[in-house]
Amino acid sequence: MRRCLALVIAATLLPSAARVASAQAPLWLDEGHPAPQVGATDDEIDRPLPTSWRWPRFLAEEFAVLAVPATYYFATTNLQREDFELAWDWPSWKTKLTSFDAVSLDTGNWTSNTFRHPLHGALAYQMARANGFTPIGSTVADVAVTIIWEYLVEYQEQVSLNDVVTNTAAGFLIGEPMFQIGFIGEDDGDDSAWLAVGALASPVHRLHVGTGVRSWRQRRNSWRRLEFELAGGAFAPGDGVRREARLGVEVDRLRAPHHTTPGTGTTRIRAAGWSSAAASVRVGADGLTNTRFDTLTDYVGWLTRTIDAEGRGTSWSIQVAGGFHYDTRQLDGGEWDRQAVFHLVGPRFTAGRWAGPQRYLALELAGYYDVGAIQAYGFGPTLPFAPLPQTAVLRTRGYYYGSGASVTARLRMAVPPWSLDLDGIAGQLWSIDGYDRFELDGGPDDPHGVTDTRARGRLTLGRAFTVAPWARLTLALEASLRRGTWQEYDRRQRDLGLEVGLAIER
């Protein structure tokens, strides 16, 4: 139980590091992006604007984010009753309020635990942010909404430890970078593409702005980058080969744009000063085959740069960062490999050298402490034990909750009209044991010590068009490795993929 409590405390308190600020310089300089607004200061960027309806509007919106799923929950008790173990009586409330005997890792389905709960936590957080609350205040609001859900809406169920961690971590690690990206679209001359990105990333904030309510004073004309890519190719999972089409988008926003301008010295930047999100989907002959979503933001960081007026020089930075990694992939025979991992905290290092605004060589390295959910690949598509009774999520659903570590790396180079991008991620999770709904002490139907390893690398070579330098043809090679182990089980697979695409950068 001490380890579970440590996970809850870590996920709850980590966003408080946002008070001390951070950001990271982009790994390139681009004369084509808007210049910073003259005279704007960091204090002006982060200062909330007074609004008389802040609290009533905030409470109404948080109530709405609870009411909609609660209505669905109570209207589908035939689906929920499998988790009912408590009642609205004193023995149940005493157990919940005075002990941890009713706290466990639940047996919910993958979509609910890795999509709906992170989305719910990010929305609850963003509603507070859109009403002028700081990252710390927004995290408190997110936790409060989660506690109300776990104790009042799901009063007949045990308190789900994984839901508390997921909702809380999703607030800052998903909600905050998307909130920052949501300010895209407010600059002069922005078109529908920028507005659509901002609305999708932070819908509550954009709704407020559209109705004439503005809770934050933000720097206009901040540095930002948006890239769309449409590609097609072949993917080889194991022995088979299939054709797929991929649509991807990657967006970055830097709200301290003086970091892209010439200068010398070391600077500390405020929290989430640089935010990034990337999403992609792949479609094959039988429908959706792959979904990925990644976010990245900083708790605190420092940048040192020596860049002259011609955009030549070097820079390096060190940050304490975090993010979210989601990846589902269809394999042979209809099997799915899935992972949803929160990079709670870790060091991140970047270094770059420029020979002008369009010529650069840049490196990123990071390592994180992770918690999340992952498919138990070692057992294969057919589990070696009966799914019922629902003692543990692994026995019932085929995935489990784990903690572990990951490393990421990215190397970028540009020598117009050519560009190269090499990025990779590798991580391992160990199962969190001993906290299932009904603990069976690690017996044959209750495996302990399950581990899973995932690694993926992608090399992309691009060539820009002479008449349209904002567009380029791309050729990408991608390789991945997955491994799952438990006692005598040890299953491995390597995949290869090749794609040709068109990327458009703005």
C-alpha positions as CSV (number, residue, x, y, z in Angstrom):
1,M,0.0,0.0,0.0
2,R,2.9,2.4,0.6
3,R,3.9,2.2,-3.0
4,C,0.4,3.0,-4.2
5,L,0.2,5.9,-1.9
6,A,3.5,7.1,-3.2
7,L,2.1,7.0,-6.7
8,V,-1.0,9.0,-5.7
9,I,1.1,11.6,-3.9
10,A,3.6,11.9,-6.8
11,A,0.8,12.4,-9.4
12,T,-1.0,14.9,-7.2
13,L,2.0,17.1,-6.1
14,L,4.1,17.0,-9.2
15,P,2.2,19.9,-10.9
16,S,3.1,22.1,-8.0
17,A,6.6,22.3,-9.5
18,A,4.9,24.5,-12.1
19,R,5.3,27.4,-9.7
20,V,9.0,27.6,-10.4
21,A,8.4,27.7,-14.2
22,S,10.0,26.3,-17.2
23,A,10.2,26.0,-21.0
24,Q,12.5,25.0,-23.7
25,A,13.8,26.7,-26.8
26,P,12.7,25.2,-30.1
27,L,15.4,23.3,-31.8
28,W,15.4,25.5,-34.9
29,L,15.2,29.2,-35.9
30,D,12.8,30.2,-38.6
31,E,12.5,33.7,-40.0
32,G,9.1,32.9,-41.3
33,H,7.3,32.7,-38.0
34,P,5.8,35.8,-36.3
35,A,8.0,38.0,-34.2
36,P,7.2,38.6,-30.5
37,Q,5.1,41.5,-29.5
38,V,7.3,44.4,-28.5
39,G,7.1,45.4,-24.8
40,A,5.4,42.2,-23.6
41,T,6.9,40.7,-20.4
42,D,6.6,37.3,-18.7
43,D,4.4,38.9,-16.0
44,E,2.0,40.1,-18.6
45,I,1.9,36.7,-20.2
46,D,0.8,35.0,-17.0
47,R,-1.4,37.6,-15.4
48,P,-5.0,36.6,-15.1
49,L,-7.6,39.2,-16.0
50,P,-10.3,40.0,-13.5
51,T,-13.8,38.7,-14.4
52,S,-16.8,39.1,-12.2
53,W,-18.3,35.8,-13.3
54,R,-15.2,33.6,-12.8
55,W,-16.4,31.5,-9.9
56,P,-20.0,30.9,-11.0
57,R,-18.8,30.1,-14.5
58,F,-16.1,27.8,-13.2
59,L,-18.4,25.9,-10.9
60,A,-21.1,25.5,-13.6
61,E,-18.5,24.2,-16.1
62,E,-17.0,21.7,-13.6
63,F,-20.5,20.6,-12.7
64,A,-21.2,20.0,-16.4
65,V,-18.1,17.9,-16.8
66,L,-19.3,15.7,-13.9
67,A,-23.0,15.7,-14.9
68,V,-22.7,14.3,-18.4
69,P,-20.8,11.1,-17.6
70,A,-22.7,10.7,-14.3
71,T,-26.0,10.7,-16.3
72,Y,-24.6,8.0,-18.5
73,Y,-23.3,6.0,-15.5
74,F,-26.6,5.9,-13.7
75,A,-28.5,5.2,-17.0
76,T,-26.3,2.1,-17.6
77,T,-26.3,0.3,-14.3
78,N,-26.7,-3.0,-16.2
79,L,-23.1,-2.4,-17.4
80,Q,-21.8,-0.9,-14.2
81,R,-23.2,-3.4,-11.7
82,E,-20.3,-5.8,-12.2
83,D,-18.2,-3.4,-10.1
84,F,-20.8,-2.9,-7.3
85,E,-19.4,-4.1,-4.0
86,L,-20.5,-1.4,-1.5
87,A,-23.7,0.5,-0.6
88,W,-24.9,3.8,0.7
89,D,-24.6,2.7,4.3
90,W,-22.4,3.4,7.3
91,P,-20.2,0.3,7.0
92,S,-19.4,1.1,3.4
93,W,-18.7,4.8,4.2
94,K,-16.6,3.9,7.2
95,T,-14.5,1.6,5.1
96,K,-14.0,4.3,2.5
97,L,-13.3,7.2,4.8
98,T,-11.3,5.7,7.5
99,S,-9.1,3.0,5.8
100,F,-7.6,2.0,2.5
101,D,-9.4,-1.4,2.5
102,A,-11.7,-0.1,-0.3
103,V,-8.9,1.3,-2.5
104,S,-7.7,-1.0,-5.4
105,L,-6.7,-1.1,-9.0
106,D,-10.0,-1.6,-10.9
107,T,-10.9,-4.0,-13.7
108,G,-12.3,-1.5,-16.1
109,N,-12.1,-1.7,-19.9
110,W,-9.2,-0.2,-21.8
111,T,-11.2,2.7,-23.4
112,S,-12.6,3.8,-20.1
113,N,-9.3,3.7,-18.1
114,T,-6.9,5.0,-20.8
115,F,-9.1,7.4,-22.9
116,R,-12.1,8.6,-21.0
117,H,-10.4,9.2,-17.7
118,P,-7.4,11.1,-19.1
119,L,-9.9,13.1,-21.2
120,H,-12.0,13.8,-18.1
121,G,-9.0,14.9,-16.1
122,A,-7.7,17.1,-18.8
123,L,-11.0,18.8,-19.3
124,A,-11.6,19.4,-15.6
125,Y,-8.1,20.9,-15.4
126,Q,-8.6,23.1,-18.6
127,M,-11.9,24.4,-17.3
128,A,-10.1,25.8,-14.2
129,R,-7.3,27.2,-16.4
130,A,-9.7,28.8,-18.8
131,N,-11.3,30.6,-15.8
132,G,-8.0,32.2,-14.7
133,F,-6.7,29.6,-12.2
134,T,-3.0,28.7,-12.0
135,P,-1.6,25.2,-12.7
136,I,-1.6,24.5,-9.0
137,G,-5.2,25.7,-8.5
138,S,-6.3,23.8,-11.6
139,T,-4.7,20.6,-10.3
140,V,-6.6,21.1,-7.0
141,A,-9.9,21.5,-9.0
142,D,-9.0,18.4,-11.0
143,V,-8.4,16.3,-7.9
144,A,-11.6,17.6,-6.3
145,V,-13.7,16.5,-9.4
146,T,-12.0,13.1,-9.3
147,I,-12.7,12.6,-5.6
148,I,-16.4,13.6,-6.1
149,W,-16.6,11.0,-8.9
150,E,-14.9,8.2,-6.9
151,Y,-16.8,8.7,-3.6
152,L,-20.2,10.1,-4.6
153,V,-21.0,9.0,-8.2
154,E,-19.3,5.6,-7.9
155,Y,-20.3,5.2,-4.2
156,Q,-21.1,1.5,-4.8
157,E,-17.6,0.7,-6.0
158,Q,-14.2,0.6,-4.4
159,V,-12.1,3.7,-4.9
160,S,-10.1,3.2,-8.1
161,L,-6.5,4.0,-7.4
162,N,-5.6,4.0,-11.1
163,D,-8.4,6.5,-11.9
164,V,-7.2,8.9,-9.2
165,V,-3.6,8.8,-10.6
166,T,-4.7,9.0,-14.2
167,N,-7.1,11.9,-13.8
168,T,-4.6,13.9,-11.7
169,A,-1.6,13.3,-14.0
170,A,-3.7,14.0,-17.1
171,G,-4.4,17.5,-15.8
172,F,-1.0,18.9,-16.1
173,L,0.6,16.5,-18.5
174,I,-2.2,16.6,-21.1
175,G,-4.4,19.5,-20.1
176,E,-1.6,22.1,-19.7
177,P,0.3,21.6,-23.0
178,M,-3.1,21.5,-24.9
179,F,-4.2,24.6,-23.0
180,Q,-1.1,26.5,-24.1
181,I,-1.5,25.3,-27.7
182,G,-5.1,26.5,-27.5
183,F,-3.9,30.1,-27.7
184,I,-2.9,29.5,-31.3
185,G,-5.3,31.2,-33.5
186,E,-5.3,34.6,-31.6
187,D,-2.6,36.2,-33.7
188,D,-3.2,38.7,-36.4
189,G,-3.9,37.1,-39.7
190,D,-4.5,33.6,-38.4
191,D,-6.6,31.5,-40.7
192,S,-9.1,28.6,-40.1
193,A,-6.3,26.0,-39.8
194,W,-4.8,27.8,-36.8
195,L,-8.2,28.4,-35.3
196,A,-9.1,24.7,-35.7
197,V,-5.9,23.6,-34.0
198,G,-6.6,25.9,-31.0
199,A,-10.2,24.9,-30.7
200,L,-9.4,21.1,-30.7
201,A,-6.5,21.6,-28.2
202,S,-8.4,23.7,-25.7
203,P,-12.1,23.9,-26.5
204,V,-13.2,25.6,-23.2
205,H,-10.7,28.4,-23.6
206,R,-11.7,29.0,-27.2
207,L,-15.4,28.9,-26.3
208,H,-14.7,31.6,-23.7
209,V,-12.8,33.8,-26.2
210,G,-15.5,33.3,-28.8
211,T,-18.2,34.6,-26.4
212,G,-16.1,37.6,-25.4
213,V,-14.7,36.2,-22.1
214,R,-10.9,36.4,-21.7
215,S,-9.3,35.2,-18.4
216,W,-5.6,35.4,-19.3
217,R,-3.4,38.1,-20.7
218,Q,-1.1,36.3,-23.2
219,R,1.7,37.4,-25.5
220,R,0.4,37.7,-29.0
221,N,2.4,36.5,-32.0
222,S,4.2,33.8,-30.1
223,W,6.5,31.3,-31.8
224,R,4.6,28.3,-33.1
225,R,5.0,25.5,-35.6
226,L,2.3,23.3,-37.2
227,E,3.0,20.3,-39.5
228,F,0.6,18.1,-41.3
229,E,1.6,14.9,-43.0
230,L,-0.2,12.5,-45.3
231,A,1.6,9.3,-46.0
232,G,1.1,5.8,-47.3
233,G,3.2,2.6,-47.1
234,A,3.6,-1.0,-46.0
235,F,3.8,-2.3,-42.5
236,A,5.1,-5.8,-41.6
237,P,3.9,-7.0,-38.2
238,G,5.7,-10.3,-37.8
239,D,5.3,-12.5,-40.9
240,G,2.5,-10.5,-42.6
241,V,2.6,-7.4,-44.7
242,R,-0.3,-4.9,-45.1
243,R,-0.7,-1.5,-46.8
244,E,-1.7,1.5,-44.7
245,A,-2.4,5.2,-45.0
246,R,-1.3,7.6,-42.2
247,L,-2.5,11.1,-41.3
248,G,-0.4,12.9,-38.7
249,V,-0.2,16.4,-37.1
250,E,2.5,17.9,-34.8
251,V,2.2,21.3,-33.1
252,D,4.6,23.3,-30.9
253,R,4.0,26.6,-29.2
254,L,6.6,28.7,-27.4
255,R,5.3,31.6,-25.3
256,A,8.7,33.0,-24.6
257,P,9.7,33.9,-28.2
258,H,12.8,35.9,-27.2
259,H,14.5,32.5,-27.0
260,T,14.5,32.3,-30.8
261,T,16.2,35.6,-31.2
262,P,19.9,36.4,-31.2
263,G,21.5,36.9,-27.8
264,T,23.9,35.5,-25.2
265,G,23.2,34.3,-21.7
266,T,21.2,31.9,-19.5
267,T,17.5,32.3,-19.0
268,R,14.9,30.5,-16.9
269,I,11.4,30.4,-18.2
270,R,7.9,29.9,-16.7
271,A,6.1,26.6,-16.5
272,A,4.9,25.1,-19.7
273,G,6.6,27.9,-21.7
274,W,7.1,25.4,-24.5
275,S,4.5,22.8,-25.2
276,S,4.2,20.1,-27.8
277,A,1.6,17.6,-29.0
278,A,1.6,15.1,-31.8
279,A,-1.2,12.7,-33.0
280,S,-1.5,10.3,-35.9
281,V,-3.8,7.6,-37.1
282,R,-3.2,4.7,-39.6
283,V,-5.9,3.1,-41.6
284,G,-5.7,-0.3,-43.5
285,A,-8.1,-2.3,-45.5
286,D,-10.0,-3.4,-42.4
287,G,-10.2,0.0,-40.8
288,L,-8.2,1.7,-38.0
289,T,-4.9,0.0,-37.3
290,N,-2.9,2.4,-35.3
291,T,-3.5,5.4,-33.0
292,R,-0.7,7.5,-31.4
293,F,-0.9,10.6,-29.2
294,D,2.0,12.3,-27.4
295,T,2.4,15.4,-25.3
296,L,5.4,17.1,-23.7
297,T,5.8,20.1,-21.4
298,D,8.2,21.4,-18.8
299,Y,8.1,21.9,-15.0
300,V,11.3,24.0,-14.9
301,G,14.2,24.6,-17.2
302,W,17.1,26.8,-18.2
303,L,18.5,27.7,-21.6
304,T,21.9,29.0,-22.4
305,R,22.5,30.4,-25.9
306,T,25.1,32.2,-27.9
307,I,23.5,33.2,-31.2
308,D,24.6,36.1,-33.4
309,A,22.5,38.4,-35.6
310,E,22.8,36.1,-38.6
311,G,21.3,33.2,-36.6
312,R,24.6,31.4,-36.2
313,G,25.8,29.9,-32.9
314,T,24.9,27.3,-30.3
315,S,22.5,26.7,-27.5
316,W,21.8,24.0,-24.9
317,S,19.1,23.6,-22.2
318,I,18.3,21.3,-19.3
319,Q,14.7,20.9,-18.0
320,V,12.6,18.9,-15.6
321,A,9.9,17.7,-18.0
322,G,6.9,15.3,-18.3
323,G,4.4,14.1,-20.8
324,F,2.0,11.4,-22.0
325,H,2.5,8.6,-24.5
326,Y,-0.4,6.6,-26.0
327,D,0.0,4.0,-28.7
328,T,-2.3,1.2,-29.9
329,R,-1.3,-1.1,-32.8
330,Q,-3.2,-3.9,-34.5
331,L,-1.0,-6.9,-35.1
332,D,-1.5,-10.2,-36.9
333,G,-4.7,-12.1,-36.4
334,G,-6.6,-9.1,-35.0
335,E,-4.4,-8.9,-31.9
336,W,-3.9,-5.5,-30.4
337,D,-0.8,-4.1,-28.6
338,R,-1.6,-1.1,-26.4
339,Q,0.1,1.2,-24.0
340,A,-0.9,4.5,-22.2
341,V,2.0,5.8,-20.2
342,F,2.4,9.0,-18.2
343,H,6.0,10.3,-18.1
344,L,5.6,11.8,-14.7
345,V,9.0,13.5,-14.3
346,G,12.5,13.3,-15.6
347,P,15.5,15.3,-16.9
348,R,15.6,16.5,-20.5
349,F,18.6,17.8,-22.3
350,T,18.8,19.6,-25.7
351,A,21.7,21.0,-27.6
352,G,21.8,22.7,-31.0
353,R,24.2,24.4,-33.4
354,W,23.0,26.7,-36.2
355,A,24.7,27.9,-39.4
356,G,21.9,30.3,-40.1
357,P,18.1,30.3,-39.6
358,Q,17.4,27.4,-41.9
359,R,20.6,25.3,-41.2
360,Y,20.9,23.5,-38.0
361,L,21.8,20.3,-36.1
362,A,19.9,19.6,-32.9
363,L,19.8,16.9,-30.3
364,E,17.2,16.0,-27.6
365,L,17.7,13.4,-24.9
366,A,15.3,12.6,-22.0
367,G,14.6,10.0,-19.4
368,Y,11.4,9.7,-17.3
369,Y,9.8,7.8,-14.4
370,D,6.6,6.3,-15.7
371,V,3.3,4.9,-14.6
372,G,0.6,3.6,-16.9
373,A,-1.2,0.7,-18.5
374,I,0.1,-1.8,-21.0
375,Q,-1.0,-4.9,-22.8
376,A,0.6,-8.1,-21.4
377,Y,2.2,-9.1,-24.7
378,G,3.9,-12.2,-23.2
379,F,0.6,-14.1,-22.9
380,G,-0.5,-13.6,-26.5
381,P,-4.0,-12.9,-27.7
382,T,-5.5,-15.8,-25.6
383,L,-4.9,-15.5,-21.9
384,P,-3.9,-18.7,-20.0
385,F,-6.5,-18.2,-17.3
386,A,-10.2,-17.7,-17.1
387,P,-11.4,-14.1,-17.2
388,L,-13.9,-14.6,-14.4
389,P,-14.2,-13.8,-11.6
390,Q,-12.9,-10.3,-12.1
391,T,-10.2,-10.5,-9.5
392,A,-7.6,-8.4,-11.5
393,V,-7.6,-6.4,-14.7
394,L,-4.9,-8.6,-16.3
395,R,-7.0,-11.7,-15.8
396,T,-10.2,-9.9,-17.1
397,R,-8.9,-7.5,-19.8
398,G,-5.4,-8.7,-20.8
399,Y,-3.6,-5.5,-19.7
400,Y,-2.2,-4.3,-16.4
401,Y,-1.0,-1.3,-14.5
402,G,2.7,-0.8,-14.1
403,S,5.5,1.6,-13.2
404,G,8.9,1.9,-14.8
405,A,11.1,4.1,-16.9
406,S,11.6,5.3,-20.5
407,V,14.2,7.2,-22.5
408,T,13.6,9.3,-25.6
409,A,16.0,10.7,-28.2
410,R,15.6,12.9,-31.3
411,L,18.2,14.2,-33.8
412,R,17.2,16.8,-36.4
413,M,19.3,18.2,-39.2
414,A,18.4,20.7,-41.9
415,V,20.6,21.6,-44.9
416,P,18.0,23.1,-47.4
417,P,16.4,21.7,-49.3
418,W,17.2,18.5,-47.4
419,S,16.1,17.5,-43.9
420,L,16.6,14.5,-41.6
421,D,14.7,13.5,-38.5
422,L,15.7,10.5,-36.4
423,D,13.6,9.9,-33.2
424,G,13.0,7.0,-30.9
425,I,11.5,5.9,-27.6
426,A,12.1,2.9,-25.4
427,G,10.5,2.0,-22.1
428,Q,9.8,-0.8,-19.7
429,L,7.0,-1.3,-17.2
430,W,6.8,-3.7,-14.2
431,S,3.4,-4.8,-13.0
432,I,2.2,-3.1,-9.8
433,D,1.3,-6.2,-7.7
434,G,-0.7,-6.8,-4.6
435,Y,-3.5,-4.2,-5.0
436,D,-6.1,-6.0,-7.2
437,R,-9.8,-6.0,-6.5
438,F,-9.5,-9.5,-5.0
439,E,-5.9,-10.4,-4.2
440,L,-5.0,-14.1,-4.8
441,D,-1.4,-13.8,-3.5
442,G,0.2,-14.3,-6.8
443,G,-1.2,-17.7,-7.7
444,P,-1.5,-19.1,-11.2
445,D,-4.6,-17.1,-11.8
446,D,-3.0,-13.9,-10.4
447,P,0.4,-13.5,-12.0
448,H,2.9,-11.1,-10.3
449,G,6.1,-9.9,-11.7
450,V,4.9,-9.3,-15.3
451,T,7.1,-7.1,-17.4
452,D,6.8,-5.5,-20.8
453,T,9.3,-3.7,-23.0
454,R,8.6,-1.5,-26.0
455,A,11.0,0.3,-28.3
456,R,10.4,2.3,-31.5
457,G,12.6,4.2,-33.9
458,R,11.8,6.3,-37.0
459,L,14.1,7.8,-39.6
460,T,12.6,10.4,-41.9
461,L,14.4,12.0,-44.9
462,G,12.7,15.0,-46.5
463,R,13.2,17.2,-49.5
464,A,11.5,20.6,-49.8
465,F,10.0,21.8,-53.1
466,T,11.9,24.7,-54.7
467,V,8.7,26.6,-55.5
468,A,7.0,25.8,-52.2
469,P,9.7,25.4,-49.4
470,W,6.9,25.0,-46.8
471,A,6.1,21.5,-48.4
472,R,8.4,18.5,-48.7
473,L,8.4,14.9,-49.8
474,T,9.2,12.5,-47.1
475,L,10.6,8.9,-47.0
476,A,10.4,7.2,-43.6
477,L,11.6,3.9,-42.2
478,E,10.2,2.8,-38.9
479,A,11.1,-0.2,-36.7
480,S,9.7,-1.4,-33.4
481,L,10.3,-4.1,-30.8
482,R,7.9,-5.5,-28.3
483,R,8.6,-8.0,-25.6
484,G,6.5,-9.5,-22.7
485,T,7.7,-11.8,-20.0
486,W,6.4,-13.7,-17.0
487,Q,8.1,-16.7,-15.5
488,E,8.5,-19.1,-18.4
489,Y,6.6,-16.8,-20.8
490,D,8.9,-14.8,-23.1
491,R,7.4,-13.5,-26.3
492,R,9.0,-11.1,-28.7
493,Q,8.2,-9.5,-32.0
494,R,9.9,-7.0,-34.4
495,D,8.0,-4.8,-36.9
496,L,9.2,-2.9,-39.9
497,G,7.4,-0.1,-41.9
498,L,8.2,2.0,-44.9
499,E,6.3,5.2,-45.9
500,V,6.3,7.8,-48.6
501,G,4.5,11.0,-47.8
502,L,3.9,14.8,-48.2
503,A,4.5,17.1,-45.2
504,I,3.3,20.7,-45.0
505,E,4.8,23.0,-42.4
506,R,3.4,26.3,-41.2
